[in-house]
Amino acid sequence: MSVYGYAGMKDMGYKNKSKAKAFSYSANDVWAVACKAQRLNKEYIKFVPEGSKKETNREIIYRLLEEGPTHLTVKDKNEGVKVRQHFQALTFKLLTDEYVSDFEKTAMEIADKNIINSKLDVAIIASLPQSYEKANIRKSEDTEIAQVTTDKTIGKIKDRVDLRVTVLRSFLSQKWNCYFITAVTENDEVVFFGSSKIVTKVGDILDIRGTVKGYRSDDNGMVTQLNRVQKYDTTDILKTVK
């Protein structure tokens, strides 16, 4: 032992380091806390500007896990179970040879874990409540679209047409950087088009002008595909028609 002894070691700046707490939590708690973070932020926040008082979903999760599960409500716990079960159920897509993305495969693997001891897993779980919400919205949209079955088509290819439509689905494609929109006309004709300028939501009524590009058949019958689609106010359409 040095002549300094333990006291001398402390005087020289050496301190006993307490063993860091192992990062290990019940999966049920982590999924429930992720749902609470989503509820508090009302969306998935991955980054926040410097100096912002808001927290990312992941930061909220770390904080709440440190505080313990006593703050969790029954609703948080139930939502956590639902979200986790949703991603566990993706196994059935694999069994039926449906397409499953790499992200979905990773989420499925994490959902099958009973203990979460990886911060990378927490980072992924933080984003999954919002993915679950979007999946439910899409399921609802699929139900609405399934109720619209038609053998009608619009005009001839290259025709320029004016239509009033009700939006059945609108989703942003990151790959193509535009919204893909499915809608139904007042005459129960189904149309599909892409647009980087028209931002809309399910149930919106739009007055549009587009060019008939082609036709395709799917589970709901015939769909007319449009391109060069523009959105107008009704008054604008009336002016251009005159």
N, C-alpha and C positions, 0 to 999 in steps of 0.2 A: 504493500500500500504506500502511496506517495506520502511524503511528510506533510503535504497539505491536508490529507485526510478527506473525508466526504465534504466537510464544511469548506475546505479549501477549494475543492472542485466546484462547489456552488459559487464561491466568490469569483472564480475564474470564468464564470458564465456557463458551466456545465450544469444541466438540470436533468432530473429524472423525467423521462417522457412517459406519460401514461399511455397504455395501449389503446390505439384508435378503435372506436366502436365498429364492429363488423357491420357491413352494409347488407342486411338480410331482413326481409319483411314478408309477411303473409301475402300471397297473391291477392286474396280477397280484399285486404286492406288497401293495397296499391291501386287496384282497379276502382275501388270505391272512392279513394282520394282523387284519382284522375277525373272521375265524374264530378266531384265537388269542385275541382279546379276549373273544369269546363263551365260549371254552373256559375261560379264566381266571376269568371272572365266573360261569360256569355259567348265565347268563341275560343278557338285554339290560337294562342299567341305563342309563336316560336321565338321571336326576338322583340325587344323593346328599345326605343331610342335611349341614348345615354342621358341620364338625368331624369328619366321618366319615373314616376312613382308606381307605375303598374308593374306587375310581376308576370313573367312568362308562366305558362301552365306547369312547366317542369319545376320552376322555382317554388311555386305554390305546393306542389307535391312533396318536394324535399322538406319544406318547412312543416307541413302538416304531418308527415311521417315522423318527424322528430318530436312533434307534440303528442303523438299517440292517437289511437283510433277513437278516443272517447268523444271527440267533436263530430264524428260522423253521424248523419241522420239515417233513419231507416230508408228514406228515399235514395240517398247516396249509395247505400249498400245494395239496394235493389237494382239501381241503375248499373252499378258495377258488375253485378251478376249478369244482367241482360247483355251488356256490351261484351263481356268475356265470352258468354255463350254464343253470341253472334259469330265471333271469330273462331271459336272451337268448331262451329258447325260448317266452316269452310271445308272441312275434311270430306263432306259429302260431295262438294264440287269436284274434288280430286277423284273420288270414286266413280263419278259419272263422266269423267274426262272433260269437264267444263274448264274453261281457261281460268287460271289462278295466277295473279301477278306475283312477282318475287316479294313485294311488300306484304301481300296477303299471306304468303307462305310463312314469312317471318312472324307476322302477327299471330298466325295460327299456332306456331311453335311456342311463342311466349304465352299464349292463352292456356296452353296445356301445362304450364309450370305452376306448381303449388307454392314455391318459394321464389321470390324475386331478389336476386343478389347481384344484379348487374345494373349499373347506371344507364347503360345503353338500352337495356330493356325498359327502364323507366321512361327514357326519352321517347321511345316508340309508343308505349302505353299512353303517354300524355296526349298523343295525337289521335288516339283511337275512338274516344267518345264522339268527336266531330265526324270521323269517318263513318261511325255507326249511324249518326243522325242523317248524313247524306245518303247512306244506303237505304234507310227507311223512307226518305223522301222519294228516292228513285223507285222503290217498291210501290209506293202510293201512285206515282206517275204511271208506272207500268199497268197498274190496275185500271186507271182512268183510260189509258190508251187502248187497253184490251176491250173496253166497252164500245170502242168506235170501230166498227167493221163496215167496210164499204168496197164496192167495186167501181166507184166513180173515179174518174180522172178529170183533169182540168185542161181545156184547150188542146193545142197541138204544140209539138216541140218548136221552140224559138218564139212562141207567142209571148207578147208582153201583157201581163194580166194585173188587174187591180182586185184585191181581195180584202175582206174583213175576216180575221181569224181569231180564234181563242187558243192561247198557248196551252199545250198539254205537257210539254217538257222543254226545259232549257238547261243546258250544261256547258261549262267552259272546258274546251279541249286545250290542255297545256301544249300538246304536240303541235296543233295547228294555230294556236293563239286566236281562237274565235269561239263564238257560241254556236252550238248546234241546236236548232229549234224544231220541235215537232208541234204542229197546230192543226186545228180543224176549222173549216170554213162554215159559213152559215148554211151551206147546202150539204153539210156532212162529208165534204171531201177532205182527205188528210194530205197535208203538205209538209215537206221537210226542206230546211235550208240552213246554210251557215252564214254567220255575219260577225264581223269584228266590231260593229258599231251599234247593233241593236242589243241592248241589255234589258232583259225582261224576266218575268217569273210566271209560274204556272197560274192560269186563270186570267192573265192580262188579255185584253182585247186590243188587237193591233190592226191598223189600216196599212196594208203593204202593197208595193208594186214590185213584181219580179218577172223574170223570164223563165218559161218552162224549159227545163233542161232534160227531163226524162221521166220515166215511170218505173216503179219497181213493185214487186209483190212481196208482202211479208205475212206474218200471222194475222194481221188485221185487214187483209185485203190489199187494195191498191193504194200506193202513195205517189203523189206527184212531187218530184224534186224540182226546186227552183234555184236559180242563181241570180246574181246582181240584184239582190233584194234591198229595197229602200223602205223605210218607215215614214208614213205621212200622217199629218193631222187630217181629219175629214175635210176641213175647209181647203187644205192644200190640194187634195184630190179633186174636189169640185172645181177649183180654179183651173187646174190643168186639163180637165175634161172639156170645159167650155171653149 
